[in-house]
Amino acid sequence: MTSPGNTRAWTDYLGAFHAERPGITERVLVRAGGPDGDAYDWLAVAVPPG
């Protein structure tokens, strides 16, 4: 579980990470989908419902 103090640090880290690496999420999902796969199919299986 994350404490309130850690939540701010995590938010700041993610903001900086994505600011330094524009499009990183899309690039990872494209690679996860493979040459014939759909990254969203992979994501639907990888992320638990809810």
Steps between C-alpha positions, in 0.01 A plus 500: 500500500621851424511766768392858413863619507603234250209576269636849426851365437362234265289756314801729460717209382246387240452855376874547452544154346235561235614859436849369422367213286205622292303211351666232717170332587399469136842362402485236773148395403592474131796277587284290733251439220768357273498509121159332466345578836296783631649671804152558641427126492820445699403777741151357552653169606779655711282735705261340747130587473381793706 
